[in-house]
Amino acid sequence: MFSRFQRWVVPVTLVLGCGPMLTGCRSGVPAQLLQRFEFQQPHMGTLFTITLYAPDESAARAASGAAFEKVAALDRMMTDYDPESELMQLCRKPSGQAVRVSDELFDVLQKSQRVAELSDGAFDVTVGPVVRLWRRARRTEMLPAPEALAHARAAVGWRKLKLDARSRTVTLTVPDMQLDLGGIAKGFAADKSLEVLKQHGISRALVAASGDIAVSEPPPGQRGWRVGIGKLGGEKEELARNILLNNAAVSTSGDAEQFVELAGKRYSHIVDPRTGVGLTERLQVSVIARRAVDTDSLATAVSVLGTERGLKLIEARPEVAALILRADEMHRSAVESSRLKKFNVGRAGQ
């Protein structure tokens, strides 16, 4: 069942990396004897693709099946489209009541709060009430009513979400709060998928969920997984950069498909939690880091902060890099963080 976590679709091309290195595999099978397998299943409103190297099809199917089961379980837990999900049951609890939640839901909320603090609220999982208004706006092609937006904004604010690490409890401190994990859940699930694959002896894998990609060890004989980042507003085959990833992740955030034009203005489905309004600046943000849970949430935060403040956020984080593409009616430009060159293997057409 699709739970519609998908916040955007950005063209991503995956190609095997290049290089002379050839290393062994934890499964005990020489790397040169491993075979490539690919599996796909729909989860979280998008298509999850698992590409892995295994000694045989039986091992590949068993490992990928277990990874997809983990994604499905996280989907059922964290979706805001199913009223019976753990997330939605939490949101129905009376305000001010401390509620004990599962370890994984607590972990993703805790990670969300850290990014919210780092970004001064540009990333905020309490944005659910205004996100719902903008979902309706895209369906009806009508701007949210000012009074409805004001009411929704009163329930938004990352400081209104309280976590207690010792008791693993969550408290929604004001009425009508709704949590939305659409900017972090897919990255979290991609990371968890790699963990499950590793438990099944698969150390060379890539998990792709729309614009979120997480990789472990590279393919046999390669230095990394080559990932192509699509051009802003370009065709699917048009690339802005090729990057090489090894035990890392990349997430790309933009409004290539999910937006609405109202009264002559284009509004993204990405909402600024501080204003309650969909973004109007055309940006496509790609973030590289160790974990997809970080790249997923940081890509959203940078989209909201904009180029200058977003780049400062990225530069302040060790081992994090970003590519920000922006466009208006007259110009297109690209801004790179200082660490992006570490991953670059070519621009478009290379």
N, C-alpha and C positions, 0 to 999 in steps of 0.2 A: 504494500500500500504506500502510495506517495504521501509524505507528510509535508512536503513543500517548504523545506528549509531553504531551498535554492533562492539566493538573493541576486544572482546574475549569471550569465553564461558568457565566458570569454574564450575565444579560440585558443586552444593550446595544442601544439604539435609535439609529439614525443618521438625522439629518434635515439638510437643507441649512441652512447658516447664513443670517444676514440682514445686510443693509447695502447702502449705495448705491455702494460702490466697484466700479469696473470697470477692470481692467487687462489688459494684453496677455499673449500667450503666447509662450514661447521658440520654438515651432514656426513662428512667423511668421503664423499664422492669428489674426485678431482674436478676442478672447476670446468675444465674443457669438456667434460662428459655431461654437464648439466644441460637440460633442455628448457627452452622458453615456452611458457604457457600464458594464456590471457583469458580472464573470465570477467563477466559483467553481470551486474544485477541492479535494479532500480531501488534506491533507498533515499530518504531525506529529500525527496522532490527532485532528484537528479540521478544520473547513471554513475554508479561506482564501478571503476575498472581496476582490476588487480592484474598486474603483469609480474610474473615471478619466474625464477629458474629453479628447477627441481630435477631429481634423478629420473623420475618417471611420471606418467600421467596420474597414477593412483595417488602418489604423494602430493602432487599439485592440487588435485581436486579436494583431497581431505583438508589441506591447509587453507585453501581459498574458501571452502565451505564454512570452516570454523570462523574465518575472518568476517565473512558476510553475516554469519549469525550474530557476531558481536555488533556489527553496524546496525542490524535490524533491532537488536535489544536496546541500543542507545537511541535509535529513532523512536521506539515506543516510549522510552523514558522521557525524552526531551522535546518532543514535538508540541507545538501549541495548536495544532489542528485536531488533536484527539482529546476530547474532554476528560478521558480516563487516564491520560499519561500522568506520570508522577509529577511532571512540571505543572500541569494544569490542576491537579489535585492540590498542590502546594498553593497555587494562586487563589484557590477558593477558600483557603483557611482565613479565619478572621484576622484583621490587621492587628499587629502587636503580639500575636501568638508565635512562640518559638516552635518550629516543626523540625523534627529529626528527618533527614533525607538519606538516600543511599550514598555510598562513598563516591561513586562516579558523578552523580549530580552535584554533590557538594564540591568536588574537585573542579568541575567546569565552572561553577559559580565563583569559586575562590579565584581561579585564574582570570575570570571576567572582571572581578573587582580590582585585581592588580592592574590590568590594562586600563580600566576606567580611571584609576588614580593617576597612572602615568600620563594619560592623555587628557587629564583635566575634564573628564566626562564626555569626551568625543566618542568613546566607545562606552555603551551603557546598555546592559541587558534589561533594564527596567523600561525600555522604550516601547514596550508592547502596546500600550493604549494608543499612542499616536501612529504606530505602524499599522494598526488595524484601520484607523481612519484613512490612511493613504492607500491601503489595499482597496478599500471601498471607493476611494476617489479614482483609482485606475479602472475599476469596473464600471462606474457610473459616469466617468469623465466629468466629474464635478468637484471643485475644491472643497475641502472640509469646512464646515461652518465654523466661524470664529468662536462661537460659544462652546461648540463641541471640542474644538482644539484646546481651548483654555481649560476645560474640565479634564481632558486627557493629560495635559501637561502637568496638572497638579499632582498626578500620581507617578510622575517620572522623576528620576534622580537617583544616581547610584548610591548616594549616601543614605537613601531611604531603605536600602537593602542591608540587613545586618546578618553577619555570619559569626558563628561561635565555633572555632576550630576544635575546642576541647570536647564539646557535646555533639559536634557535627549537626548543628541546628541552623535553620534559616528563619529569619523574621522579616515579614513585609510590614513596615511600620505605619503605612497610611492606607486608607481604603482604596479599592479599585485598582490596585497594582496588578500588572500583567507582565510576566517575564517573556522575553523573546531571545532565543539562543541562536537565531539564524546567522549571526556573524561569528560564531565560534564552534558550533556543534559539528560541522562537517570536518573541520580541521582536527578537532578532538577525536572524532571517529576514525579519521585516516591514521592518526598516530596509534590508536588502539589496535587498528587492523595490522599494522606492522608488528606490534607486540605479539599478537596472536600468531602471525606467520612465523615469527622467530621461535615461539614456543613449539611450533610444529617442524622445526629444523630448517626453515626457509630464511636464509640470511640475505638473499639478493632479490629485492622486490620493489615495486612501485605501486602506490595506491593513488588513484586520481578520482576526485569527486568534483566534477565541473571545474571551477577555477582553483581548487585546492589539491596540491600534489605533495605526497610525502614519499621519500625513498630511503631504503637502507643501503646495503653494500651494492656496488655497481655490478653490471652484467659481467660475465667472464671475459677477460681480456680487455676490459674497458676501464677508463679512469673515472667514469661517472655516468649518470643518466643525462642525456641531452634533452632539454626542455625548451621549446620555442614559445615565446610570449607574443601573442597576436598584437597587431597594430590597433590603436584606438580607432574604431569606426571602419576598419579595413575588412577585406574578405577573409574567410576562414584560413586560407593558405598564406596570407600576408603576415610576416613576422616582423616584430620590432627588435627582438633580441633572441639569441640562442645562449642559454646558460647551461652549465654543467654542474650537477648535484650529486653529492655523495654523503649519505647519512644526514640529510637535510630536507627542507620543505620550501615550497613556494606557493603563495596564494595571490590571485589577481582579482581585484575588485573593480567593478565598473557598472555602467547602466546600458550595456550594449543592447539588451533586449527588454529589460524591465524598467519602463519609464512611462510617463503620461504627459501629453501636451495639453495645457489648459490656459485659455486666454492668451495664447501666443507664447507661452513660456513652457520650457521642458523641465519636468520635475523627475528626479531619480527616485527609485524605490528605496534608496538609502536615505534615511531620515536623520537629520541633526537632532540628537536628543535634547540639546540646549534650547532649540527654537521650536521643535516640533514640526519643522517644514522639510520636505524633500529637497535634496541638494539640486542646485541649478547649474553649477559649474561642471563642465564636461571633463572628468578626470578618469584615468585608468591607472590604478595603483597595483604594482607587483612588489611583494615583500618576500625576502628570503631569510630564513633563520633555521635553527636546529629542529624545531618542532612545528608541525602544522597548526597546532592550537594557538601558537603565537603568531604565525604568519596570517592566519585567518582573521584574528581579531585586530592585529595591527594594520592590516590592509584597509579594514573598515575605518579605524581611527584616523589614518592618514587621509582617507577620502573626505572625512568630515572636517579635519583640521585645515586642509588645503596644502598647497605645495610648500610654502615657506615654513609654517609651523610643523607640518607633517615631516619634513626633512629633518628638522631639529630633533624631533622625537626619535627618528630612526638613527641619526648620528650619535645620539646619547646612549644607544643600546649596543653593547659589545656583540660582535659576530652577527649583526643584523644589517641587511642591505635592502635597497629599494630602487625601483624604476618608476617614475611618475610621468605619465603621458597626459597631456592636456590639449584641449582644442577649443576654439571658438569659431565664429563665422569667417574670420580672416586668417588665423594662424594655427599651426600645430607645433608643439615643442615637446622635448623630452628632458627630464631632469634626473640625474643619477646621483645616488649617494656615493660617498667615497669608497665604500667597500664593495660596490657592485663589480668592479673590475676583477675582483678575485674569482668571480663566477662566470664572467663573460667569455664566450668562445666565438662570438661573431655577431654582427648586426644583420639586418634583413638582407636576404639574398646570399649570405655567406654560409 
